[in-house]
Amino acid sequence: MDASSPFSYVFPSFRGPDVRRTFLSHLLVEFDRKGINTFNDNGIKRGETIDAALIRAIRESRICIIIISRNYASSSWTLNELVEIMECKRTSGKIVMTVFYEVDPSHVRKQSGEFGEAYRKTCENKTEQVKQRWGQALTNVANILGEHSHNWYSEAAMVSKIATDVSNELNFTPSRDFDHLVGIEAHIEKMKSLLCLESEETRVVGIWGPVGIGKTIISRAVYNLISGYFQRSVFMESVKTSYTSGGSDIYSLKLRFQEKFLSEILDHKGMEITHLRTAEDRLRSLKVLVVLDGVDKLEQLNAVARRPQCFGKGTRIIVTTENRRLLEAHKIQHIYEVKFPSREEALEIFCQSAFEQKFPPKGYEDLALEVTELTSHLPLGLCVLGNALCEKSVSEWMDELPRIKTTLNGDIEQVLRVGYNGLDDKDKAIFLYIACLFQGKTVDSVMELLANSGLDIKYGLKVLVERALISILSDEIIFMHNFLRQMGREIVRRHSTFLIAARDIYHVIADNTGTEIVCLASEKALSGMHHQFLRFYRNLMDKGSKLEKLWDGIKFVVFLRLSLYVISMFCLLKFGFLSIMSMSPPAFANIRFGISRRLVSAFP
């Protein structure tokens, strides 16, 4: 790229007579082969001071590569160029890469040997201020880790390695991929505050929140923004998936995962290691940025970051997870909890997916608001439903709404199911109870109603909170996101004898005979079930109907036992519909209840 070009990717600083026809010519050919643009100074007249066009080229270039040779310091031009480059590095974070070509870095640092002799000749008749600037710039550049020609048997191999490193750095150029995302600036600012990049300490930051809230996008945006400030960086995607495919036992899984980690961060394909201290040994002196996305087990963290303090100064490790307890167990003190977007932000997220603009077009305003509220502002749901409704007419939206209200989108369920699958059986049971019966109920009432269930309710609720599957509000009310509730109900429908459509249950009880009602609780109906809840809502009962008689028989908590199967009826509420939930976890197998004759008398 010539001097008149407004922007160049790489600015090379070198002493022409030493390298222009040899090393530099080979490097530029390799740069060109990899599609890397470089600044060409052929049109600039050299003198004591560097040209304004050259200063502009240095400042606008993404990377400066300084090729220091024996006679590099024999020119005041190159020394002034070096001063400008190092000032850009100091003030704006310019990426500076070094190549020591046929010269010892210590001679550059101390201005000694043949290099020092050339430097002292250049310093003749110069002011102390100029000499001080040059000397400091040489010392600073010699302290930058770079390639040393004496360490290479093949110059061609060294050239290839340098070109690859430059290409990788250019790939980390801050992108604008996430600029359009609603609220991303606020997330990035909060993360930058937690990361405290100006500190030289090694720091681990967790990003915690429910599935679909945007943890991966936030970590990726932060990674793209700051990775250029680290010597090495890696973004490990979907750790929970890649970790499980590495071996048959825990140690083998850790070993294979660390191999994958080191292969990526050190750009060494096919790396093989024999022990778990390798990462600490190899990265001890390097300032690295590591993102572990989608961690769901503590052992995954321990596989690569058991002792983060063993990494180089200034290292940052970002961990995304749905399990807050995992972060606390690893003693991670800096945790960013991702909150749901506001109503306005949620609408904008949805509109970007549905209409590719910030606001709904005329005629879609009410529909867009309704769908936005149905998602309870979960970004995943907003984007998936927005894409599903994109390019559809208002009438088509109207046709889609009933299904959106009653059926969970398959793409959304597939993502949300991961969190549920990670629970043990007892916690799964508690999750399903809340999804079907206890949304909006207090913690105390749920603990009381499930006291005899054989489940550790207090601990189970804590697990669900830590895994962002429920929230407990300030007034001790349990809240579960609408999509998670839909998923829970779908799970029960598919795997249990379950009636949850309240109006259907009402008609079954109100319209059929007493004998058929009892069949709901017969051995056939209860086959495989050990615990069943019925919830009645009084305002739907017709005066004199069997349903009213049934209500009279269960004004108090009533229990009915038929053969080895159990039906318990409670949660007698004043308004709404009737709903039934049945499940069959082993924990319920030994539950026994008394028999109430008053219930049977409701069906003469």
PERAQUI-V312299 format. One line per field, one symbol per residue. ss: DSSP state (H for helix, E for strand, - for the rest). phi: phi as a letter, one per 30 degrees, with the letter a starting at -180 (. if undefined). A space follows every 50 residues. Layout:
ss=???
phi=???
//
This chain:
ss=---------EEEE--HHHH---HHHHHHHHHHH----E------------ -HHHHHHHHH--EEEEEE---HHH-HHHHHHHHHHHHHHHHH--EEEEEE ----HHHHHH--HHHHHHHHHHH----HHHHHHHHHHHHHHH----EEHH H---HHHHHHHHHHHHHHHHH------------HHHHHHHHHHHH----- --EEEEEE------HHHHHHHHHHHHHHH--EEEEE--HHHHH------H HHHHHHHHHHHHHHH------------HHHHHH----EEEEE-----HHH HHHHH--HHH-----EEEEEE--HHHHHH----EEEE-----HHHHHHHH HHHHH---------HHHHHHHHHH----HHHHHHHHHHH----HHHHHHH HHHHHH---HHHHHHHHHHHH---HHHHHHHHHHHHHH---EHHHHHHH- ------HHHHHHHHHH----EE----EEE--HHHHHHHHHHHHHH----- -HHHHHHHHHH--HHHHHH-----------EEEEE-EHHH-----HHHHH HHH----EEEEE--EEEEE---E-----EEEEE--HHH--------HHHH ----
phi=.dddddabdbcccaceedbedcedddddddeddcicdbdccddcddadcd ddddddddddddbcccccceceddbdddddddedddddddcbiedbcbbc chadeddddchbiedddddddddeicdddddddddddddddddddadbed dcdbdddddddddddddddddceeccdcddddiddddddddddddhdddc ddbcbccbldeidjddddddddeddcddcbdbaaccdheeddddcclcbd ddddddddddededdchbdidbbcadddddddceccdbcbcccidbbddd dddbbdbeddddeidbbcbcaccdedddddhddcbcddcdddeddddddd ddddbhadbddejceddddddedddhideeddddddddceicdddddddd eededcbdeedddedddeddddddddddddededdcbcdicdeddddddc ecdicdddddddddddchcbbcddciddbbeedddeddddddedcbdbcb dedddeddddcdddddddeecdeddceiccabccbcbddcdddidddddd eddbdcdbbbcchccbbcbaidcdbjccbbbbbbdedcdcdbbdccdddd ddbd
//
